[in-house]
Amino acid sequence: MHGGSPHQPSVWTPLLLGVGVGWLLYYWTRVSRRPRLVSSGPLRQFLESHCPVVMEKFCPTFWCPGGRLQTIVRVMLASRPHVSYRNEVISTEDGGQISLDWMDNDESPHFPDSSSRPTIILLPGLTGNSQQSYILHLVRQADRDGYRCVVFNNRGFGGEKLLTHRTFCAANTEDLAQVVNHVHRHLPDAPLVAVGVSIGGMLLLNYLASTGRRSQLGSALVFSTPWNVFASTASLERPLNYWLFNRSLVTTLKTTLCRFRDVIGEVLDVEQILQSRSIQEFDERYTSIVFGYRSCHDYYRDASPANKLQKIKTPVLCVNAADDPFSPGEALPLDEASSHPYLALLVPAHGGHIGFLEGLYPNRQSYMNRVFSQFVGATLQRYDDLRNITKSRSQN
């Protein structure tokens, strides 16, 4: 007995067609949406007028819209454009050193005068450096826009030798303050903007809070910043997130610690630290101790930018996906941002952690690049307008 005629349509064809149509309808009505913009009236008006990307729909890659998939696929597919850096190492007061990677953009047609060429300070995420794909793409975008870039590599992660037992933590802004002062001292006429990613965004926000009106930055931009470290830790310790993200990150941290075992071992029990099975255990046994906290709880409380928002006096745009497994949506400071004169939150429904993938084959950072290019361009070109509206709002 033979099956149906080869010319007869399979029973699966209408079923698959129906599923496909259903998915497309769901994608266009529920997944592809305009991000939520939360900010005070004047700052919101500035962004809507001069950064059209905040008004556009964000259409995540249709075959990986979820937060975890966006986070994983970016690491797997992201291209790594070539960037030629000039390295500089500066010394710190405690005997350490910081590695800075410069992209000078001396051929910039937009800003041929090197002394006044806008400079972008980039802060990578946890275990990151100037060679991370997301940093390379931002540097290339800055190159196209005519700016100079300098990547602030956290101690021990920029290829330099670790001279003390101290690396970095999200709450301690001493190294970043030294870098900002160093750049400003050598380029006093160049406008300064800083961009932080993940823990680099935490560090940048904590720096803005610690300096207030004394900040030498004209504006700031952060992507995928954890706002409440306790909420982020709880999310990363859920079973699936632990196996997908937490375990690999703590492994990288321990690998870095092993590279500098000799200098760290002079002060701490390296073997005990290497037994850490999570980021929180690593912070309990290393980070909180090195930076003088009585407990990891105290460190996490001090590191959480959400606790310091009212101290920020520099215009800053913060981009967080609502489905970021590192920074859960319920921890975003939406109420505070709605009335803050200097802070704006842009919240796409999807994007994961440093994902924001678009297109069929998402090997580039098109969304992050658009936000970066438009926001930095607007704040540089219309800095007086931005300063006036935020100043007037803060005085009311």
Contacts in CASP RR format, 6 or more apart in sequence:
PFRMAT RR
TARGET T0000
AUTHOR 0000-0000-0000
METHOD contacts of the structure
MODEL  1
MHGGSPHQPSVWTPLLLGVGVGWLLYYWTRVSRRPRLVSSGPLRQFLESH
CPVVMEKFCPTFWCPGGRLQTIVRVMLASRPHVSYRNEVISTEDGGQISL
DWMDNDESPHFPDSSSRPTIILLPGLTGNSQQSYILHLVRQADRDGYRCV
VFNNRGFGGEKLLTHRTFCAANTEDLAQVVNHVHRHLPDAPLVAVGVSIG
GMLLLNYLASTGRRSQLGSALVFSTPWNVFASTASLERPLNYWLFNRSLV
TTLKTTLCRFRDVIGEVLDVEQILQSRSIQEFDERYTSIVFGYRSCHDYY
RDASPANKLQKIKTPVLCVNAADDPFSPGEALPLDEASSHPYLALLVPAH
GGHIGFLEGLYPNRQSYMNRVFSQFVGATLQRYDDLRNITKSRSQN
23 62 0 8 1.000
27 62 0 8 1.000
27 65 0 8 1.000
31 59 0 8 1.000
31 60 0 8 1.000
31 62 0 8 1.000
31 65 0 8 1.000
31 349 0 8 1.000
31 350 0 8 1.000
32 57 0 8 1.000
32 58 0 8 1.000
32 59 0 8 1.000
32 60 0 8 1.000
33 57 0 8 1.000
33 58 0 8 1.000
33 348 0 8 1.000
33 349 0 8 1.000
34 55 0 8 1.000
34 56 0 8 1.000
34 57 0 8 1.000
34 58 0 8 1.000
35 54 0 8 1.000
35 58 0 8 1.000
35 346 0 8 1.000
35 347 0 8 1.000
35 348 0 8 1.000
35 349 0 8 1.000
36 322 0 8 1.000
36 345 0 8 1.000
36 346 0 8 1.000
36 347 0 8 1.000
36 348 0 8 1.000
36 349 0 8 1.000
37 44 0 8 1.000
37 47 0 8 1.000
37 48 0 8 1.000
37 54 0 8 1.000
37 344 0 8 1.000
37 345 0 8 1.000
37 346 0 8 1.000
37 347 0 8 1.000
38 334 0 8 1.000
38 337 0 8 1.000
38 338 0 8 1.000
38 344 0 8 1.000
38 345 0 8 1.000
38 347 0 8 1.000
39 47 0 8 1.000
39 337 0 8 1.000
39 338 0 8 1.000
39 340 0 8 1.000
39 343 0 8 1.000
39 344 0 8 1.000
39 345 0 8 1.000
40 338 0 8 1.000
40 339 0 8 1.000
40 340 0 8 1.000
40 341 0 8 1.000
40 393 0 8 1.000
41 393 0 8 1.000
42 341 0 8 1.000
42 389 0 8 1.000
42 390 0 8 1.000
42 392 0 8 1.000
42 393 0 8 1.000
43 315 0 8 1.000
43 341 0 8 1.000
43 342 0 8 1.000
43 343 0 8 1.000
43 344 0 8 1.000
43 386 0 8 1.000
43 389 0 8 1.000
43 390 0 8 1.000
43 393 0 8 1.000
44 344 0 8 1.000
45 389 0 8 1.000
46 378 0 8 1.000
46 382 0 8 1.000
46 385 0 8 1.000
46 386 0 8 1.000
46 389 0 8 1.000
47 54 0 8 1.000
47 317 0 8 1.000
47 344 0 8 1.000
47 375 0 8 1.000
47 378 0 8 1.000
48 54 0 8 1.000
48 55 0 8 1.000
50 374 0 8 1.000
50 378 0 8 1.000
50 382 0 8 1.000
51 317 0 8 1.000
51 371 0 8 1.000
51 374 0 8 1.000
51 375 0 8 1.000
51 378 0 8 1.000
52 374 0 8 1.000
53 367 0 8 1.000
53 370 0 8 1.000
53 371 0 8 1.000
53 374 0 8 1.000
54 346 0 8 1.000
54 371 0 8 1.000
58 348 0 8 1.000
58 349 0 8 1.000
58 350 0 8 1.000
58 351 0 8 1.000
58 356 0 8 1.000
58 358 0 8 1.000
58 367 0 8 1.000
59 358 0 8 1.000
59 359 0 8 1.000
60 66 0 8 1.000
60 70 0 8 1.000
60 348 0 8 1.000
60 350 0 8 1.000
60 351 0 8 1.000
60 356 0 8 1.000
60 357 0 8 1.000
60 358 0 8 1.000
61 70 0 8 1.000
61 73 0 8 1.000
61 357 0 8 1.000
61 358 0 8 1.000
61 359 0 8 1.000
61 360 0 8 1.000
61 362 0 8 1.000
62 359 0 8 1.000
62 360 0 8 1.000
64 70 0 8 1.000
64 73 0 8 1.000
64 357 0 8 1.000
64 362 0 8 1.000
65 350 0 8 1.000
65 351 0 8 1.000
66 323 0 8 1.000
66 350 0 8 1.000
66 351 0 8 1.000
66 352 0 8 1.000
67 321 0 8 1.000
67 323 0 8 1.000
67 324 0 8 1.000
67 325 0 8 1.000
67 350 0 8 1.000
67 351 0 8 1.000
67 352 0 8 1.000
67 353 0 8 1.000
67 355 0 8 1.000
68 240 0 8 1.000
68 241 0 8 1.000
68 244 0 8 1.000
68 325 0 8 1.000
68 352 0 8 1.000
70 321 0 8 1.000
70 323 0 8 1.000
70 350 0 8 1.000
70 351 0 8 1.000
70 352 0 8 1.000
70 353 0 8 1.000
70 355 0 8 1.000
70 356 0 8 1.000
70 357 0 8 1.000
71 244 0 8 1.000
71 245 0 8 1.000
71 324 0 8 1.000
71 325 0 8 1.000
71 326 0 8 1.000
71 351 0 8 1.000
71 352 0 8 1.000
71 353 0 8 1.000
71 354 0 8 1.000
71 355 0 8 1.000
72 244 0 8 1.000
73 355 0 8 1.000
73 357 0 8 1.000
73 362 0 8 1.000
74 133 0 8 1.000
74 134 0 8 1.000
74 354 0 8 1.000
74 355 0 8 1.000
74 357 0 8 1.000
74 362 0 8 1.000
75 133 0 8 1.000
77 357 0 8 1.000
77 361 0 8 1.000
77 362 0 8 1.000
77 363 0 8 1.000
78 133 0 8 1.000
78 134 0 8 1.000
78 137 0 8 1.000
78 363 0 8 1.000
78 364 0 8 1.000
78 365 0 8 1.000
79 133 0 8 1.000
79 137 0 8 1.000
79 363 0 8 1.000
79 364 0 8 1.000
80 131 0 8 1.000
80 133 0 8 1.000
80 136 0 8 1.000
81 136 0 8 1.000
81 137 0 8 1.000
81 140 0 8 1.000
83 103 0 8 1.000
83 130 0 8 1.000
83 136 0 8 1.000
83 139 0 8 1.000
83 140 0 8 1.000
83 143 0 8 1.000
84 103 0 8 1.000
85 101 0 8 1.000
85 102 0 8 1.000
85 103 0 8 1.000
85 130 0 8 1.000
85 151 0 8 1.000
86 101 0 8 1.000
86 102 0 8 1.000
86 103 0 8 1.000
86 104 0 8 1.000
87 99 0 8 1.000
87 100 0 8 1.000
87 101 0 8 1.000
87 102 0 8 1.000
88 99 0 8 1.000
88 100 0 8 1.000
88 101 0 8 1.000
88 102 0 8 1.000
89 97 0 8 1.000
89 98 0 8 1.000
89 99 0 8 1.000
89 100 0 8 1.000
89 160 0 8 1.000
90 97 0 8 1.000
90 98 0 8 1.000
90 100 0 8 1.000
90 178 0 8 1.000
90 179 0 8 1.000
90 182 0 8 1.000
91 97 0 8 1.000
92 98 0 8 1.000
92 174 0 8 1.000
92 175 0 8 1.000
92 178 0 8 1.000
94 164 0 8 1.000
94 166 0 8 1.000
95 163 0 8 1.000
95 164 0 8 1.000
96 155 0 8 1.000
96 162 0 8 1.000
96 163 0 8 1.000
96 164 0 8 1.000
96 166 0 8 1.000
97 155 0 8 1.000
97 160 0 8 1.000
97 161 0 8 1.000
97 163 0 8 1.000
98 152 0 8 1.000
98 153 0 8 1.000
98 155 0 8 1.000
98 160 0 8 1.000
98 175 0 8 1.000
98 178 0 8 1.000
98 179 0 8 1.000
99 153 0 8 1.000
99 156 0 8 1.000
99 158 0 8 1.000
99 159 0 8 1.000
99 160 0 8 1.000
100 150 0 8 1.000
100 151 0 8 1.000
100 152 0 8 1.000
100 153 0 8 1.000
100 179 0 8 1.000
100 182 0 8 1.000
101 129 0 8 1.000
101 130 0 8 1.000
101 150 0 8 1.000
101 151 0 8 1.000
101 153 0 8 1.000
101 158 0 8 1.000
102 148 0 8 1.000
102 149 0 8 1.000
102 150 0 8 1.000
102 151 0 8 1.000
103 139 0 8 1.000
103 142 0 8 1.000
103 143 0 8 1.000
103 148 0 8 1.000
103 149 0 8 1.000
103 150 0 8 1.000
104 114 0 8 1.000
104 148 0 8 1.000
105 111 0 8 1.000
105 117 0 8 1.000
105 142 0 8 1.000
105 143 0 8 1.000
105 146 0 8 1.000
105 147 0 8 1.000
105 148 0 8 1.000
105 149 0 8 1.000
106 114 0 8 1.000
108 117 0 8 1.000
108 146 0 8 1.000
108 147 0 8 1.000
108 148 0 8 1.000
109 146 0 8 1.000
110 145 0 8 1.000
110 146 0 8 1.000
111 117 0 8 1.000
111 118 0 8 1.000
111 146 0 8 1.000
111 147 0 8 1.000
114 148 0 8 1.000
115 187 0 8 1.000
115 189 0 8 1.000
115 190 0 8 1.000
116 189 0 8 1.000
116 190 0 8 1.000
116 191 0 8 1.000
117 146 0 8 1.000
117 147 0 8 1.000
117 148 0 8 1.000
117 190 0 8 1.000
118 146 0 8 1.000
118 147 0 8 1.000
118 148 0 8 1.000
118 190 0 8 1.000
118 191 0 8 1.000
118 192 0 8 1.000
118 193 0 8 1.000
118 376 0 8 1.000
118 380 0 8 1.000
119 147 0 8 1.000
119 148 0 8 1.000
119 149 0 8 1.000
119 150 0 8 1.000
119 183 0 8 1.000
119 187 0 8 1.000
119 190 0 8 1.000
119 191 0 8 1.000
119 192 0 8 1.000
119 193 0 8 1.000
120 138 0 8 1.000
120 142 0 8 1.000
120 147 0 8 1.000
120 148 0 8 1.000
120 149 0 8 1.000
120 150 0 8 1.000
120 193 0 8 1.000
120 194 0 8 1.000
120 195 0 8 1.000
120 376 0 8 1.000
121 149 0 8 1.000
121 150 0 8 1.000
121 152 0 8 1.000
121 179 0 8 1.000
121 180 0 8 1.000
121 183 0 8 1.000
121 192 0 8 1.000
121 193 0 8 1.000
121 194 0 8 1.000
121 195 0 8 1.000
121 217 0 8 1.000
122 130 0 8 1.000
122 135 0 8 1.000
122 138 0 8 1.000
122 139 0 8 1.000
122 149 0 8 1.000
122 150 0 8 1.000
122 151 0 8 1.000
122 152 0 8 1.000
122 194 0 8 1.000
122 195 0 8 1.000
122 196 0 8 1.000
122 197 0 8 1.000
123 152 0 8 1.000
123 176 0 8 1.000
123 194 0 8 1.000
123 195 0 8 1.000
123 196 0 8 1.000
123 197 0 8 1.000
123 200 0 8 1.000
123 201 0 8 1.000
123 203 0 8 1.000
123 204 0 8 1.000
124 130 0 8 1.000
124 132 0 8 1.000
124 134 0 8 1.000
124 135 0 8 1.000
124 151 0 8 1.000
124 152 0 8 1.000
124 153 0 8 1.000
124 154 0 8 1.000
124 157 0 8 1.000
124 196 0 8 1.000
124 197 0 8 1.000
124 198 0 8 1.000
124 200 0 8 1.000
125 132 0 8 1.000
125 196 0 8 1.000
125 197 0 8 1.000
125 198 0 8 1.000
125 199 0 8 1.000
125 200 0 8 1.000
125 201 0 8 1.000
126 198 0 8 1.000
126 199 0 8 1.000
126 249 0 8 1.000
126 253 0 8 1.000
126 279 0 8 1.000
127 157 0 8 1.000
127 249 0 8 1.000
127 252 0 8 1.000
127 253 0 8 1.000
127 256 0 8 1.000
128 135 0 8 1.000
128 153 0 8 1.000
128 154 0 8 1.000
128 157 0 8 1.000
129 135 0 8 1.000
129 151 0 8 1.000
129 153 0 8 1.000
129 154 0 8 1.000
129 157 0 8 1.000
129 158 0 8 1.000
129 159 0 8 1.000
130 136 0 8 1.000
130 139 0 8 1.000
130 151 0 8 1.000
130 153 0 8 1.000
130 158 0 8 1.000
133 365 0 8 1.000
134 197 0 8 1.000
134 223 0 8 1.000
134 354 0 8 1.000
134 365 0 8 1.000
134 368 0 8 1.000
135 151 0 8 1.000
135 197 0 8 1.000
137 364 0 8 1.000
137 365 0 8 1.000
137 368 0 8 1.000
137 369 0 8 1.000
138 149 0 8 1.000
138 195 0 8 1.000
138 365 0 8 1.000
138 368 0 8 1.000
138 369 0 8 1.000
138 372 0 8 1.000
139 149 0 8 1.000
139 151 0 8 1.000
141 369 0 8 1.000
141 372 0 8 1.000
141 373 0 8 1.000
142 148 0 8 1.000
142 149 0 8 1.000
142 372 0 8 1.000
142 376 0 8 1.000
143 149 0 8 1.000
144 373 0 8 1.000
145 373 0 8 1.000
145 376 0 8 1.000
145 377 0 8 1.000
147 376 0 8 1.000
148 187 0 8 1.000
148 190 0 8 1.000
150 179 0 8 1.000
150 183 0 8 1.000
152 175 0 8 1.000
152 176 0 8 1.000
152 179 0 8 1.000
153 159 0 8 1.000
153 160 0 8 1.000
154 167 0 8 1.000
154 168 0 8 1.000
154 175 0 8 1.000
155 162 0 8 1.000
155 166 0 8 1.000
155 167 0 8 1.000
155 168 0 8 1.000
155 175 0 8 1.000
156 162 0 8 1.000
156 167 0 8 1.000
156 256 0 8 1.000
156 259 0 8 1.000
156 260 0 8 1.000
157 167 0 8 1.000
157 256 0 8 1.000
161 260 0 8 1.000
162 259 0 8 1.000
162 260 0 8 1.000
162 263 0 8 1.000
162 264 0 8 1.000
163 263 0 8 1.000
164 263 0 8 1.000
165 263 0 8 1.000
165 264 0 8 1.000
165 265 0 8 1.000
165 266 0 8 1.000
165 267 0 8 1.000
165 268 0 8 1.000
165 290 0 8 1.000
166 290 0 8 1.000
166 291 0 8 1.000
167 256 0 8 1.000
167 287 0 8 1.000
167 290 0 8 1.000
168 175 0 8 1.000
168 203 0 8 1.000
169 283 0 8 1.000
169 287 0 8 1.000
169 288 0 8 1.000
169 290 0 8 1.000
169 291 0 8 1.000
169 299 0 8 1.000
169 303 0 8 1.000
170 199 0 8 1.000
170 200 0 8 1.000
170 202 0 8 1.000
170 203 0 8 1.000
170 206 0 8 1.000
170 229 0 8 1.000
170 303 0 8 1.000
171 206 0 8 1.000
171 291 0 8 1.000
171 299 0 8 1.000
171 302 0 8 1.000
171 303 0 8 1.000
172 291 0 8 1.000
173 203 0 8 1.000
173 206 0 8 1.000
173 207 0 8 1.000
173 210 0 8 1.000
176 203 0 8 1.000
176 204 0 8 1.000
176 207 0 8 1.000
177 207 0 8 1.000
177 210 0 8 1.000
177 211 0 8 1.000
180 192 0 8 1.000
180 194 0 8 1.000
180 207 0 8 1.000
180 215 0 8 1.000
180 216 0 8 1.000
180 217 0 8 1.000
181 216 0 8 1.000
183 190 0 8 1.000
183 192 0 8 1.000
184 192 0 8 1.000
184 216 0 8 1.000
191 218 0 8 1.000
191 380 0 8 1.000
191 383 0 8 1.000
192 216 0 8 1.000
192 217 0 8 1.000
192 218 0 8 1.000
193 217 0 8 1.000
193 218 0 8 1.000
193 219 0 8 1.000
193 220 0 8 1.000
193 221 0 8 1.000
193 376 0 8 1.000
193 379 0 8 1.000
193 380 0 8 1.000
194 204 0 8 1.000
194 207 0 8 1.000
194 217 0 8 1.000
194 220 0 8 1.000
194 221 0 8 1.000
195 204 0 8 1.000
195 220 0 8 1.000
195 221 0 8 1.000
195 222 0 8 1.000
195 223 0 8 1.000
195 372 0 8 1.000
195 376 0 8 1.000
196 203 0 8 1.000
196 204 0 8 1.000
196 220 0 8 1.000
196 221 0 8 1.000
196 222 0 8 1.000
196 223 0 8 1.000
196 225 0 8 1.000
197 222 0 8 1.000
197 223 0 8 1.000
197 224 0 8 1.000
197 354 0 8 1.000
198 223 0 8 1.000
198 224 0 8 1.000
198 225 0 8 1.000
198 226 0 8 1.000
198 326 0 8 1.000
198 353 0 8 1.000
198 354 0 8 1.000
199 226 0 8 1.000
200 222 0 8 1.000
200 225 0 8 1.000
201 222 0 8 1.000
201 223 0 8 1.000
201 225 0 8 1.000
201 305 0 8 1.000
202 225 0 8 1.000
202 226 0 8 1.000
202 303 0 8 1.000
202 304 0 8 1.000
202 305 0 8 1.000
204 220 0 8 1.000
204 222 0 8 1.000
205 220 0 8 1.000
205 222 0 8 1.000
205 225 0 8 1.000
205 305 0 8 1.000
205 308 0 8 1.000
205 312 0 8 1.000
205 316 0 8 1.000
205 318 0 8 1.000
206 303 0 8 1.000
206 305 0 8 1.000
206 308 0 8 1.000
207 215 0 8 1.000
208 215 0 8 1.000
208 217 0 8 1.000
208 220 0 8 1.000
208 311 0 8 1.000
208 312 0 8 1.000
208 313 0 8 1.000
208 314 0 8 1.000
208 316 0 8 1.000
209 305 0 8 1.000
209 308 0 8 1.000
209 309 0 8 1.000
209 311 0 8 1.000
209 312 0 8 1.000
210 308 0 8 1.000
210 311 0 8 1.000
212 311 0 8 1.000
212 312 0 8 1.000
212 313 0 8 1.000
212 314 0 8 1.000
213 313 0 8 1.000
215 313 0 8 1.000
215 314 0 8 1.000
217 314 0 8 1.000
218 314 0 8 1.000
218 315 0 8 1.000
218 379 0 8 1.000
218 383 0 8 1.000
219 314 0 8 1.000
219 315 0 8 1.000
219 316 0 8 1.000
219 317 0 8 1.000
219 375 0 8 1.000
219 376 0 8 1.000
219 379 0 8 1.000
219 380 0 8 1.000
219 383 0 8 1.000
219 386 0 8 1.000
220 314 0 8 1.000
220 315 0 8 1.000
220 316 0 8 1.000
220 317 0 8 1.000
221 316 0 8 1.000
221 317 0 8 1.000
221 318 0 8 1.000
221 319 0 8 1.000
221 371 0 8 1.000
221 372 0 8 1.000
221 375 0 8 1.000
221 376 0 8 1.000
222 316 0 8 1.000
222 317 0 8 1.000
222 318 0 8 1.000
222 319 0 8 1.000
223 319 0 8 1.000
223 320 0 8 1.000
223 354 0 8 1.000
223 356 0 8 1.000
223 368 0 8 1.000
223 371 0 8 1.000
224 319 0 8 1.000
224 320 0 8 1.000
224 321 0 8 1.000
224 324 0 8 1.000
224 326 0 8 1.000
224 327 0 8 1.000
224 352 0 8 1.000
224 353 0 8 1.000
224 354 0 8 1.000
224 355 0 8 1.000
225 305 0 8 1.000
225 318 0 8 1.000
225 320 0 8 1.000
225 327 0 8 1.000
226 232 0 8 1.000
226 304 0 8 1.000
226 326 0 8 1.000
226 327 0 8 1.000
226 331 0 8 1.000
227 304 0 8 1.000
227 305 0 8 1.000
227 306 0 8 1.000
227 320 0 8 1.000
227 327 0 8 1.000
227 331 0 8 1.000
227 332 0 8 1.000
227 333 0 8 1.000
228 304 0 8 1.000
228 306 0 8 1.000
228 331 0 8 1.000
229 300 0 8 1.000
229 301 0 8 1.000
229 303 0 8 1.000
229 304 0 8 1.000
230 300 0 8 1.000
230 301 0 8 1.000
230 304 0 8 1.000
231 327 0 8 1.000
231 328 0 8 1.000
231 330 0 8 1.000
231 331 0 8 1.000
232 326 0 8 1.000
232 327 0 8 1.000
232 328 0 8 1.000
232 331 0 8 1.000
233 279 0 8 1.000
233 280 0 8 1.000
233 300 0 8 1.000
235 241 0 8 1.000
235 325 0 8 1.000
235 326 0 8 1.000
235 327 0 8 1.000
235 328 0 8 1.000
236 242 0 8 1.000
236 245 0 8 1.000
236 246 0 8 1.000
236 278 0 8 1.000
236 279 0 8 1.000
236 325 0 8 1.000
236 326 0 8 1.000
237 246 0 8 1.000
237 278 0 8 1.000
237 280 0 8 1.000
241 325 0 8 1.000
242 278 0 8 1.000
244 325 0 8 1.000
245 325 0 8 1.000
245 326 0 8 1.000
245 353 0 8 1.000
246 278 0 8 1.000
246 279 0 8 1.000
247 277 0 8 1.000
247 278 0 8 1.000
249 279 0 8 1.000
250 276 0 8 1.000
250 277 0 8 1.000
250 278 0 8 1.000
250 279 0 8 1.000
250 281 0 8 1.000
250 282 0 8 1.000
253 276 0 8 1.000
253 279 0 8 1.000
253 282 0 8 1.000
254 273 0 8 1.000
254 274 0 8 1.000
254 276 0 8 1.000
254 282 0 8 1.000
257 264 0 8 1.000
257 270 0 8 1.000
257 273 0 8 1.000
257 274 0 8 1.000
257 286 0 8 1.000
258 270 0 8 1.000
258 274 0 8 1.000
261 270 0 8 1.000
264 270 0 8 1.000
264 273 0 8 1.000
267 290 0 8 1.000
268 285 0 8 1.000
268 286 0 8 1.000
268 289 0 8 1.000
268 290 0 8 1.000
272 285 0 8 1.000
273 282 0 8 1.000
273 285 0 8 1.000
273 286 0 8 1.000
275 281 0 8 1.000
275 285 0 8 1.000
276 282 0 8 1.000
276 284 0 8 1.000
276 285 0 8 1.000
276 286 0 8 1.000
280 296 0 8 1.000
283 296 0 8 1.000
283 299 0 8 1.000
283 300 0 8 1.000
284 295 0 8 1.000
284 296 0 8 1.000
287 296 0 8 1.000
287 299 0 8 1.000
288 295 0 8 1.000
288 296 0 8 1.000
288 298 0 8 1.000
288 299 0 8 1.000
291 299 0 8 1.000
293 299 0 8 1.000
293 302 0 8 1.000
301 307 0 8 1.000
306 331 0 8 1.000
306 333 0 8 1.000
306 336 0 8 1.000
309 333 0 8 1.000
309 336 0 8 1.000
309 337 0 8 1.000
309 340 0 8 1.000
309 343 0 8 1.000
310 336 0 8 1.000
310 340 0 8 1.000
312 340 0 8 1.000
312 342 0 8 1.000
312 343 0 8 1.000
313 342 0 8 1.000
313 394 0 8 1.000
314 342 0 8 1.000
315 342 0 8 1.000
315 379 0 8 1.000
315 386 0 8 1.000
315 387 0 8 1.000
315 390 0 8 1.000
316 342 0 8 1.000
316 343 0 8 1.000
316 344 0 8 1.000
317 344 0 8 1.000
317 346 0 8 1.000
317 371 0 8 1.000
317 375 0 8 1.000
318 337 0 8 1.000
318 343 0 8 1.000
318 344 0 8 1.000
318 345 0 8 1.000
318 346 0 8 1.000
319 346 0 8 1.000
319 347 0 8 1.000
319 348 0 8 1.000
319 356 0 8 1.000
319 368 0 8 1.000
319 371 0 8 1.000
320 327 0 8 1.000
320 329 0 8 1.000
320 332 0 8 1.000
320 345 0 8 1.000
320 346 0 8 1.000
320 347 0 8 1.000
321 347 0 8 1.000
321 348 0 8 1.000
321 349 0 8 1.000
321 350 0 8 1.000
321 351 0 8 1.000
321 352 0 8 1.000
321 353 0 8 1.000
321 355 0 8 1.000
321 356 0 8 1.000
322 329 0 8 1.000
322 332 0 8 1.000
322 347 0 8 1.000
322 348 0 8 1.000
322 349 0 8 1.000
322 350 0 8 1.000
323 329 0 8 1.000
323 349 0 8 1.000
323 350 0 8 1.000
323 351 0 8 1.000
323 352 0 8 1.000
324 351 0 8 1.000
324 352 0 8 1.000
324 353 0 8 1.000
325 352 0 8 1.000
325 353 0 8 1.000
326 353 0 8 1.000
327 353 0 8 1.000
329 347 0 8 1.000
332 345 0 8 1.000
332 347 0 8 1.000
333 345 0 8 1.000
334 345 0 8 1.000
334 347 0 8 1.000
336 343 0 8 1.000
337 343 0 8 1.000
337 344 0 8 1.000
337 345 0 8 1.000
341 390 0 8 1.000
341 393 0 8 1.000
341 394 0 8 1.000
342 390 0 8 1.000
342 394 0 8 1.000
346 371 0 8 1.000
348 356 0 8 1.000
348 367 0 8 1.000
351 357 0 8 1.000
354 368 0 8 1.000
355 365 0 8 1.000
355 368 0 8 1.000
356 365 0 8 1.000
356 367 0 8 1.000
356 368 0 8 1.000
357 367 0 8 1.000
358 366 0 8 1.000
358 367 0 8 1.000
359 366 0 8 1.000
378 386 0 8 1.000
379 386 0 8 1.000
END
